[in-house]
Amino acid sequence: MLGVEDWAEIRRLRRAEGMPILAIARVMGISRNTVKRALAADGPPRYQRPVRGSIVDAVEQRRAVALTVVRLRRRPSTASPDGLA
């Protein structure tokens, strides 16, 4: 991944020194496409961590089902105590 310092150097070489894209790529040892992307970007690159779930997510659904089953078993009977209903 391109760092902020590299991004700034690419922009400086292009704007202040007027260096061609191919020359910048050779000097910095990166691809021409990387140089083009850095010049086209509005701001410096930012690292964005991919969204990941928790380790608990794998068992969360099973835990919820198990709790529901336990609650249903503990539910009082709807029949009347004398058995007439």
TIMIFI-593967 format. One line per field, with one value per residue: y, z, x of N, C-alpha, C in turn; residue number from 1; residue in one letter. Coordinates in Angstrom, 1 decimal. Each point is the difference from the previous one (the first is absolute). Example, Ala and Ser with C-alpha at 12.3 -4.5 7.8 and 13.67 -1.06 7.14 Angstrom:
residues 2
n_v	(-5.7|1.1)
n_w	(7.8|-0.7)
n_u	(13.2|-0.4)
ca_v	(1.2|1.1)
ca_w	(0.0|0.0)
ca_u	(-0.9|0.9)
c_v	(1.2|1.1)
c_w	(0.0|0.8)
c_u	(0.9|-0.8)
nr	(1|2)
rest	(A|S)
***
This chain:
residues 85
n_v	(-1.2|1.0|0.4|0.8|-0.4|-1.3|0.1|0.6|-1.0|-0.9|0.6|0.0|-1.3|-0.3|0.6|-0.2|-1.2|-0.3|-1.0|-0.7|-0.6|-0.3|1.2|0.5|-0.8|0.3|1.3|-0.2|-0.6|0.7|-0.5|0.1|-1.1|-0.3|0.5|-0.6|-1.0|0.1|0.2|-1.0|-0.5|0.3|-1.1|0.0|-1.1|-0.7|-0.6|-0.9|-0.4|-1.1|0.1|-0.4|-1.2|-0.3|-0.5|0.8|0.7|-0.9|0.2|1.2|-0.5|-0.9|1.0|0.9|-1.0|-0.3|1.3|0.1|-1.1|0.5|1.2|-0.6|-0.7|1.2|0.2|0.6|-1.1|-0.1|-1.2|0.0|0.3|0.2|0.3|1.0|0.8)
n_w	(0.0|-0.7|0.6|1.1|0.5|-0.4|0.5|1.1|0.0|-0.3|0.8|0.9|-0.4|0.0|1.1|0.9|-0.3|-0.2|0.8|-1.1|-0.3|-1.2|0.0|0.4|-0.9|-0.9|0.3|0.2|-1.2|-0.5|-0.1|-1.3|0.1|0.9|-0.8|-1.0|0.8|0.4|-1.2|-0.2|1.1|0.7|0.7|1.1|-0.2|0.2|1.1|-0.6|1.3|-0.6|-0.2|1.2|0.1|1.0|0.9|0.8|-1.1|0.0|1.3|-0.4|-1.3|0.2|0.5|-1.0|-0.9|0.6|0.1|-1.2|-0.3|0.7|-0.6|-1.2|0.4|0.3|-1.2|0.8|0.4|-1.1|0.4|0.4|1.3|-0.1|-1.2|0.4|-0.2)
n_u	(0.8|-0.4|1.1|-0.3|1.2|-0.3|-1.3|0.6|0.9|-1.0|-0.9|1.0|0.4|-1.3|-0.4|0.9|0.3|-1.3|0.3|0.3|-1.2|0.5|0.5|-1.2|-0.6|0.9|0.0|-1.3|0.2|-1.0|-1.2|-0.1|-0.7|1.0|0.9|-0.6|-0.2|1.3|0.3|-0.8|0.6|-1.1|0.2|0.8|0.7|-1.1|0.4|-0.8|-0.2|0.0|-1.3|0.3|-0.5|-0.7|0.9|-0.8|0.1|1.0|0.0|-0.1|-0.2|0.9|0.7|-0.4|0.2|1.1|0.2|-0.4|0.7|1.0|-0.2|-0.1|1.1|0.4|-0.6|-0.9|-0.6|-0.7|0.1|-1.2|0.3|-1.3|0.5|-0.8|1.0)
ca_v	(1.2|1.3|0.8|1.4|0.6|-0.3|0.8|1.4|0.1|-0.1|1.3|1.0|-0.2|0.4|1.4|0.9|-0.3|-0.2|-1.3|-0.9|-1.1|-1.1|0.3|-0.1|-1.5|-0.6|0.5|-0.5|-1.5|-0.4|-0.1|1.2|0.1|0.4|1.4|0.7|-0.1|1.0|1.4|0.2|0.0|1.3|0.2|-1.1|-1.3|-0.3|-1.4|-0.3|-1.4|-0.7|-0.3|-1.4|-0.3|-0.4|-1.5|-0.5|0.0|-1.4|-0.7|0.9|-0.4|-1.2|0.4|0.6|-1.1|-0.7|0.8|0.0|-1.3|0.0|0.8|-0.7|-1.1|0.5|0.7|-0.7|-0.6|0.8|-0.7|0.4|-0.9|-1.0|-0.8|0.2|0.9)
ca_w	(0.0|-0.1|1.2|-0.2|-0.5|-1.4|-0.7|-0.1|-0.9|-1.4|-0.3|-0.1|-1.2|-1.2|-0.1|0.2|-0.9|-1.4|-0.4|-0.6|0.8|-0.2|0.8|1.5|0.3|0.0|1.1|1.2|0.0|0.0|-1.3|-0.6|0.4|1.3|-0.1|-0.5|1.1|1.0|-0.6|-0.2|1.3|0.6|1.3|0.3|0.2|1.4|0.3|0.5|0.3|-0.4|1.1|0.4|1.1|1.3|0.1|0.6|-1.0|-0.5|0.9|0.5|-0.4|0.7|1.4|0.0|-0.1|1.3|1.0|-0.4|0.4|1.5|0.4|-0.3|1.0|1.4|0.0|0.7|-0.8|-0.1|0.5|1.4|0.9|0.4|-1.2|-0.6|-1.1)
ca_u	(-0.8|0.7|0.0|-0.2|1.2|0.2|-1.0|0.4|1.2|-0.4|-0.6|1.1|0.8|-0.8|-0.5|1.1|1.1|-0.5|0.5|-1.0|-0.5|0.9|1.2|-0.3|-0.2|1.3|0.7|-0.5|-0.1|-1.4|-0.6|-0.6|-1.4|0.0|0.3|-1.3|-1.0|0.4|-0.2|-1.5|-0.7|-0.3|0.8|0.9|-0.7|-0.3|-0.1|-1.3|-0.1|-1.3|-0.9|-0.1|-0.9|0.6|0.1|-1.3|-1.0|-0.2|-0.9|-1.1|-1.3|-0.3|-0.3|-1.3|-1.0|0.0|-0.7|-1.4|-0.5|-0.1|-1.2|-1.3|-0.2|-0.3|-1.3|-1.0|-1.0|-1.2|-1.1|-0.3|0.6|-1.0|-0.1|-1.3|-0.1)
c_v	(1.2|0.8|1.5|0.7|-0.2|0.8|1.4|0.2|-0.1|1.3|1.1|-0.1|0.4|1.5|1.0|-0.2|-0.3|-1.3|-0.8|-1.2|-1.2|0.2|-0.1|-1.5|-0.6|0.5|-0.6|-1.5|-0.5|0.0|1.4|0.2|0.5|1.5|0.8|0.0|1.1|1.4|0.3|0.1|1.4|0.2|-1.2|-1.3|-0.2|-1.5|-0.2|-1.5|-0.6|-0.3|-1.5|-0.2|-0.4|-1.5|-0.6|-0.2|-1.4|-0.7|0.8|-0.5|-1.3|0.3|0.5|-1.1|-0.8|0.7|0.0|-1.4|-0.1|0.8|-0.7|-1.2|0.5|0.7|-0.8|-0.5|0.9|-0.7|0.4|-1.1|-1.1|-0.9|0.1|0.8|-0.6)
c_w	(0.0|1.2|-0.3|-0.5|-1.5|-0.9|-0.2|-0.9|-1.4|-0.5|-0.2|-1.2|-1.2|-0.1|0.1|-1.0|-1.4|-0.5|-0.6|0.9|0.0|0.8|1.5|0.4|0.1|1.3|1.3|0.1|0.1|-1.4|-0.5|0.5|1.4|0.0|-0.5|1.0|1.0|-0.5|-0.1|1.3|0.5|1.3|0.1|0.2|1.5|0.1|0.5|0.3|-0.4|1.3|0.2|1.2|1.2|-0.1|0.5|-1.1|-0.5|0.9|0.5|-0.3|0.8|1.5|0.2|0.0|1.2|1.1|-0.2|0.5|1.5|0.5|-0.2|0.9|1.4|0.0|0.7|-0.9|-0.1|0.5|1.5|0.9|0.3|-1.2|-0.7|-1.3|-1.4)
c_u	(0.9|-0.2|-0.2|1.2|0.3|-1.0|0.4|1.2|-0.4|-0.6|1.0|0.8|-0.8|-0.2|1.2|1.1|-0.4|0.5|-1.1|-0.4|1.0|1.3|-0.2|-0.1|1.4|0.8|-0.5|-0.2|-1.4|-0.6|-0.5|-1.4|-0.2|0.3|-1.3|-1.0|0.3|-0.3|-1.5|-0.7|-0.1|0.9|0.9|-0.7|-0.3|-0.2|-1.4|0.0|-1.3|-0.8|-0.1|-0.9|0.8|0.2|-1.2|-1.1|-0.3|-1.0|-1.2|-1.4|-0.3|-0.3|-1.4|-1.1|0.0|-0.7|-1.5|-0.7|-0.1|-1.1|-1.3|-0.3|-0.4|-1.4|-1.0|-1.1|-1.2|-1.3|-0.3|0.4|-1.0|-0.3|-1.4|0.0|0.4)
nr	(1|2|3|4|5|6|7|8|9|10|11|12|13|14|15|16|17|18|19|20|21|22|23|24|25|26|27|28|29|30|31|32|33|34|35|36|37|38|39|40|41|42|43|44|45|46|47|48|49|50|51|52|53|54|55|56|57|58|59|60|61|62|63|64|65|66|67|68|69|70|71|72|73|74|75|76|77|78|79|80|81|82|83|84|85)
rest	(M|L|G|V|E|D|W|A|E|I|R|R|L|R|R|A|E|G|M|P|I|L|A|I|A|R|V|M|G|I|S|R|N|T|V|K|R|A|L|A|A|D|G|P|P|R|Y|Q|R|P|V|R|G|S|I|V|D|A|V|E|Q|R|R|A|V|A|L|T|V|V|R|L|R|R|R|P|S|T|A|S|P|D|G|L|A)
***
